[in-house]
Amino acid sequence: MNYSIKENTKKEATLEIVVSSEEFAKGLDFAFNKNKKYFSIPGFRKGKVPRKMVEKYYGVEVLFEDAVNEIIPEKYQEAAVDSKLDIVSKPEIDIVSISVEEGFVFTAKVELKPEVKVKDYKGIKAPKNEYPVKSDAVNKEIDALKEKTVRIIERENGKVEKGDIVNIDYEGFCDGVAFPGGKAEGFDLTIGSGQFIPGFEDALIGCELGATEIEVKFPEEYHAEDLKGKPATFKVVINKISYKEYPALDDDFAKDVSEFDTIKELKADIKKKLTAEAKQRADQEFENAVVEKLLDLVEVEVPYCMIEERIESLANDFAYRLKSQGMELAQYLQLTGMTEDSFKAQFKDRAESQVKVSLALEEIAKIEKIEVTDKDVEKELEKMAEAYNMEVDKIKQFINPDDIKADLKMNKTVEFVVKHAVVEEAVETEEKAEKKPAAKKTATKKATTKKAEGESAPKKTTAKKSTAKKKEEK
């Protein structure tokens, strides 16, 4: 490999790479074959012009651009890997000299991974919340199970009660005129669900089957401008009244909805699971808080190219999630009134923080000599294969084992930092643990799972050394 490092500072380096005349000749062959169908010279059919005639008519330089574009990526990548430089940017390419006889020389100016200093990462203090599981949380889970076994029974006679399900036809009027969207037939409404404007459902309580009229008033903050705060009359026909009959909360119920023989065992199991979820949430929040505090302990001047790359990753993740919900990014931008630039700009601060945390964790891993074995990687691939019901070899087609290794190394480093952290205080909260799932890890994990789900793996840029940068949303 014929190259040299012409410039090498802490922030950037310039590689000078020499391509021989023989290698350049192969590139010229490629360029001619790629473009020969476009050359047109009088006396020759299009696409059938001999190469010597093309070079004589247009000049050999006409092939130079495609030739060097074919050669440069591979030659640059070879030099970048061989140099062992920690390159974090795309190369800035410049042709120094070029000729058929001598080949060509080009330079590649690149930015390097910055110097990182992390202090006092052992003994980080962070608060840790506690989420005690109380009886109402268990009861809420029991109620959810009861809903699965409920019986809907139609009332033959009687009046509407709170909690009933009424099937109704209705039409609304303001000032005696029907308004758009105020009419429906055969609508099932649960009384007390809050589906309709305030007063509507309460007014139906006590009504019998048949026609009735309801007087209500639209809220001042109602979404339709022409209906805000206005009184309205609804003509309603109650077609059917039904109620829910719940099972008795006894041992038979426990047997019907679970593998347990008694209601006591069922409640104990629910409490156990909720307690585990609460602990997982508290542990995850503590981990996030500890990793977040690394930002104050790291000294680093982050090259903007690294922030820019992370912004692209965050923006792509957002667009991916939008698409999974049936919306294209272009539609979202139109609805929110944002341009593509303003959309990406909103990720800048988060991207910079995540890059800083990643660099801090990489430095800690280096200091503490944290390593990951091939066996660790194989175990992780087996877990992923099981999760996606795929063969390990198939998983490897989507995910580079080196990326898995880097992910695991980063996770081990997070575990190390958290293990050496100090709980500043335990804060008990009344918020029920089951309300919120455990937060995502702050650890900078790559989105390898998306690849396993079928998303195409991103192409490696020839302008960047394949370094492991762990990144995930905080």
DARA-V623658 format. One record per pair of residues at least 24 apart in sequence whose C-alpha atoms are under 10 Angstrom apart, sorted by the first residue. I is the first residue (numbers start at 1). J is the second residue. Records with the same first field share a line. If there is no record, write none. Layout:
BEGIN
I=J / J
END
This chain:
BEGIN
1=75 / 78 / 79 / 82
2=75 / 78 / 79 / 105
3=75 / 76 / 78 / 79 / 80 / 82 / 83 / 105 / 106 / 107
4=79 / 83 / 107
5=79 / 83 / 85 / 107 / 108 / 109
6=107 / 108 / 109
7=109
8=85 / 109 / 110 / 111 / 112
9=111 / 112
10=111 / 112 / 113 / 114 / 115
11=87 / 110 / 111 / 112 / 113 / 114 / 115 / 301 / 302 / 303
12=85 / 86 / 87 / 88 / 89 / 109 / 110 / 111 / 112 / 113 / 114
13=85 / 86 / 87 / 91 / 108 / 109 / 110 / 111 / 112
14=91 / 92 / 93 / 107 / 108 / 109 / 110 / 111
15=76 / 79 / 80 / 83 / 91 / 93 / 106 / 107 / 108 / 109 / 110
16=76 / 79 / 93 / 94 / 95 / 96 / 105 / 106 / 107 / 108 / 109
17=72 / 75 / 76 / 78 / 79 / 95 / 96 / 104 / 105 / 106 / 107 / 108
18=75 / 96 / 97 / 102 / 103 / 104 / 105 / 106 / 107
19=68 / 71 / 72 / 75 / 98 / 102 / 103 / 104 / 105 / 106
20=100 / 101 / 102 / 103 / 104 / 105
21=98 / 99 / 100 / 101 / 102 / 103 / 104
22=100 / 101 / 102 / 103
23=67 / 71 / 103 / 104
24=64 / 67 / 68 / 70 / 71 / 98 / 99 / 100 / 101 / 102 / 103 / 104
25=67 / 100 / 101 / 103
26=67 / 70 / 71
27=63 / 64 / 65 / 66 / 67 / 68 / 69 / 70 / 71 / 72
28=60 / 61 / 62 / 63 / 64 / 65 / 66 / 67 / 68 / 70 / 71 / 100
29=63 / 66 / 67
30=63 / 66 / 67 / 70 / 71
31=62 / 63 / 64 / 65 / 66 / 67 / 68 / 69 / 70
32=60 / 62 / 63 / 64 / 66 / 67
33=63
34=63 / 66 / 67
35=62 / 63 / 66
60=99 / 100
61=98 / 99 / 100
64=98 / 99 / 100
68=95 / 98 / 103 / 104 / 106
72=105 / 106 / 107 / 108 / 462 / 463
73=461 / 462 / 463
74=462 / 463
75=106 / 462
76=106 / 107 / 108 / 462 / 463 / 464 / 465
77=461 / 462 / 463 / 464 / 465 / 466
78=462 / 465
79=108 / 465
80=108 / 110 / 462 / 463 / 464 / 465 / 466
81=464 / 465 / 466
84=465
85=110 / 111 / 112 / 113 / 465
86=110 / 111 / 112 / 113 / 114 / 464 / 465 / 466 / 467
87=111 / 112 / 113 / 114 / 463 / 464 / 465 / 466 / 467
88=112 / 113 / 114 / 303 / 304 / 305 / 306 / 309 / 463 / 464 / 465 / 466 / 467 / 469
89=113 / 303 / 304 / 305 / 306 / 308 / 309 / 461 / 463 / 464 / 465
90=305 / 461 / 462 / 463 / 464 / 465
91=461 / 462 / 463 / 464
92=463
93=463
108=463
110=463 / 464
111=303 / 304 / 305 / 306 / 464
112=302 / 303
113=300 / 301 / 302 / 303 / 306 / 359 / 467
114=299 / 300 / 301 / 302 / 303 / 359
115=299 / 300 / 301 / 302 / 359 / 363
116=298 / 299 / 300 / 301 / 302 / 356 / 359 / 360 / 361 / 362 / 363 / 364
117=297 / 298 / 299 / 300 / 359 / 360 / 363 / 364
118=294 / 295 / 296 / 297 / 298 / 299 / 300 / 359 / 360 / 361 / 363 / 364 / 367
119=294 / 296 / 297 / 298 / 299 / 360 / 364
120=294 / 297 / 298
121=290 / 291 / 293 / 294 / 296 / 297 / 298 / 360 / 361 / 364 / 416 / 417 / 418 / 420 / 421
122=416 / 417 / 418 / 419 / 420 / 421 / 422
123=290 / 417 / 418 / 419 / 420 / 421 / 422 / 423
124=289 / 290 / 291 / 293 / 294 / 297 / 417 / 418 / 419 / 420 / 421 / 422 / 423 / 424
125=286 / 289 / 290 / 293 / 418 / 420 / 421 / 422 / 423 / 424 / 425
126=285 / 286 / 287 / 288 / 289 / 290 / 291 / 292 / 293 / 418 / 421 / 422 / 423 / 424 / 425 / 426
127=282 / 285 / 286 / 287 / 289 / 290 / 422 / 423 / 424 / 425 / 426 / 427
128=282 / 283 / 284 / 285 / 286 / 287 / 289 / 290 / 422 / 423 / 424 / 425 / 426 / 427 / 428
129=278 / 279 / 281 / 282 / 283 / 285 / 286 / 423 / 425 / 426 / 427 / 428 / 429
130=278 / 279 / 281 / 282 / 283 / 426 / 427 / 428 / 429 / 430 / 431 / 433
131=274 / 275 / 277 / 278 / 279 / 281 / 282 / 427 / 428 / 429 / 430 / 431 / 432 / 433 / 434
132=274 / 275 / 278 / 279 / 428 / 429 / 430 / 431 / 432 / 433
133=271 / 272 / 273 / 274 / 275 / 276 / 277 / 278 / 430 / 431 / 432 / 433 / 434
134=271 / 274 / 275 / 430 / 432 / 433
135=267 / 271
136=432
137=270 / 271 / 274 / 431 / 432 / 433 / 434 / 435
138=266 / 267 / 268 / 269 / 270 / 271 / 272 / 273 / 274 / 434
139=267 / 270 / 271
140=434
141=267 / 270 / 271 / 274 / 434
142=249 / 254 / 257 / 263 / 266 / 267 / 270
143=246 / 249
145=253 / 254 / 256 / 257 / 258
146=245 / 246 / 247 / 248 / 249 / 253 / 257
147=244 / 245 / 246 / 247
148=246 / 257
149=245 / 246 / 247 / 253 / 256 / 257
150=243 / 244 / 245 / 246 / 247
151=242 / 243 / 244 / 245 / 246 / 247
152=242 / 243 / 244 / 245 / 246
153=241 / 242 / 243 / 244 / 245
154=240 / 241 / 242 / 243 / 244
155=209 / 240 / 241 / 242 / 243
156=209 / 240 / 241 / 242
157=208 / 209 / 240 / 241
158=206 / 207 / 208 / 209 / 241
159=204 / 205 / 206 / 207 / 208 / 209 / 241
160=191 / 201 / 202 / 203 / 204 / 205 / 206 / 207 / 208 / 209 / 238 / 240 / 241 / 242 / 243
161=190 / 191 / 192 / 202 / 204 / 205 / 206 / 207 / 208 / 241 / 242 / 243
162=190 / 191 / 192 / 193 / 201 / 202 / 204 / 205 / 206 / 243
163=189 / 190 / 191 / 192 / 193 / 205 / 242 / 243 / 244
164=189 / 190 / 191 / 192 / 193 / 205 / 241 / 242 / 243 / 244
165=189 / 190 / 191 / 192 / 193 / 240 / 241 / 242 / 243 / 244
166=190 / 191 / 201 / 204 / 209 / 237 / 238 / 239 / 240 / 241 / 242 / 243
167=209 / 237 / 238 / 239 / 240 / 241 / 242
168=209 / 210 / 211 / 236 / 237 / 238 / 239 / 240 / 241
169=211 / 234 / 235 / 236 / 237 / 238 / 239
170=211 / 212 / 213 / 214 / 234 / 235 / 236 / 237 / 238
171=213 / 233 / 234 / 235 / 236 / 237
172=213 / 214 / 215 / 216 / 232 / 233 / 234 / 235 / 236
173=215 / 231 / 232 / 233 / 234 / 235
174=217 / 226 / 227 / 230 / 231 / 232 / 233 / 234
175=230 / 231 / 232 / 233
176=232 / 233
177=232 / 233
178=232 / 233 / 234
179=226 / 227 / 232
182=234
183=234 / 235 / 236
184=236
185=236 / 237 / 239
186=237 / 238 / 239 / 240
187=238 / 239
188=239 / 240 / 241 / 242
189=241
190=241 / 242 / 243
197=222
200=233 / 234
204=236 / 238
207=238 / 241
208=237 / 238 / 239 / 240 / 241
209=237 / 238 / 239 / 240 / 241
210=236 / 237 / 238 / 239 / 240
211=235 / 236 / 237 / 238 / 239
212=236 / 237 / 238
213=237
273=434
274=432 / 433 / 434
275=433 / 434
276=433
277=433 / 434 / 436 / 437 / 438
278=432 / 433 / 434 / 435 / 436 / 437 / 438
279=433 / 438
280=433 / 437 / 438 / 439
281=433 / 434 / 436 / 437 / 438 / 439 / 440
282=426 / 433 / 438 / 439
283=418 / 438 / 439
284=438 / 439 / 440 / 441 / 442
285=438 / 439 / 440 / 441 / 442
286=418 / 421 / 422 / 423
287=414 / 415 / 417 / 418 / 419 / 421 / 439 / 441 / 442 / 443
288=414 / 418 / 439 / 440 / 441 / 442 / 443 / 474
289=418 / 442 / 474
290=414 / 417 / 418 / 420 / 421 / 422 / 423 / 442
291=357 / 358 / 360 / 361 / 414 / 415 / 417 / 418 / 421 / 441 / 442 / 443 / 444 / 474
292=353 / 354 / 357 / 442 / 443 / 474
293=357
294=353 / 356 / 357 / 358 / 360 / 361 / 417
295=353 / 354 / 355 / 356 / 357 / 358 / 360
296=356 / 357
297=357 / 360
298=356 / 357 / 359 / 360 / 361 / 363
299=356 / 359 / 360
300=356 / 359 / 360
301=356
302=352 / 353 / 355 / 356 / 359
303=352 / 355
304=352
306=351 / 352 / 355 / 356 / 469
307=347 / 348 / 349 / 350 / 351 / 352 / 353 / 354 / 355 / 356
308=344 / 345 / 347 / 348 / 351 / 352
309=351 / 355
310=347 / 348 / 350 / 351 / 352 / 354 / 355 / 469 / 471 / 472
311=344 / 345 / 346 / 347 / 348 / 349 / 350 / 351 / 352
312=344 / 347 / 348 / 351
313=347 / 351 / 446 / 447 / 471 / 472
314=344 / 347 / 348 / 350 / 351 / 471 / 472 / 473
315=340 / 343 / 344 / 345 / 346 / 347
316=344
317=447 / 450 / 473
320=450 / 455
350=473 / 474
351=471 / 472 / 473 / 474
353=473 / 474
354=442 / 443 / 444 / 470 / 471 / 472 / 473 / 474
355=444 / 469 / 470 / 471 / 472
357=442 / 443 / 444 / 470 / 471
358=410 / 443 / 444 / 445 / 468 / 469 / 470 / 471 / 472
359=444 / 469 / 470
360=413
361=409 / 410 / 411 / 412 / 413 / 414 / 416 / 417 / 443 / 444 / 470
362=406 / 409 / 410 / 413 / 468 / 469 / 470
363=413
364=410 / 413 / 414 / 416 / 417
365=409 / 410 / 412 / 413 / 414 / 416 / 417
366=413
368=413 / 416
369=413
370=409 / 410 / 412 / 413 / 416
371=405 / 406 / 408 / 409 / 410 / 412 / 413
372=404 / 405 / 406 / 407 / 408 / 409 / 410 / 412
373=405 / 408 / 409
374=401 / 402 / 405
376=404 / 405 / 408 / 409
377=401 / 402 / 403 / 404 / 405 / 406 / 407 / 408 / 409
378=404 / 405
380=404 / 405 / 408
384=448 / 449 / 452
385=452
387=449 / 452
388=449 / 452 / 453
390=452
394=452
395=449 / 451 / 452 / 453 / 454
396=452
397=451 / 452 / 457
398=448 / 449 / 450 / 451 / 452 / 453 / 454 / 455 / 456 / 457
399=447 / 448 / 449 / 450 / 451 / 452 / 456 / 457
400=448 / 451 / 457
402=466 / 467 / 468
403=445 / 446 / 447 / 448 / 466 / 467 / 468 / 469 / 470
404=445 / 446 / 448 / 468
405=468
406=445 / 446 / 467 / 468 / 469 / 470
407=443 / 444 / 445 / 446 / 447 / 448 / 468 / 469 / 470 / 471
408=445 / 470
409=445 / 468 / 470
410=443 / 444 / 445 / 468 / 469 / 470 / 471
411=441 / 442 / 443 / 444 / 445 / 470
412=443
413=443
414=441 / 442 / 443 / 444
415=443
439=474
440=472 / 473 / 474
441=472 / 473 / 474
442=471 / 472 / 473 / 474
443=470 / 471 / 472 / 473 / 474
444=469 / 470 / 471 / 472 / 473 / 474
445=469 / 470 / 471 / 472 / 473
446=470 / 471 / 472 / 473
447=471 / 472
END
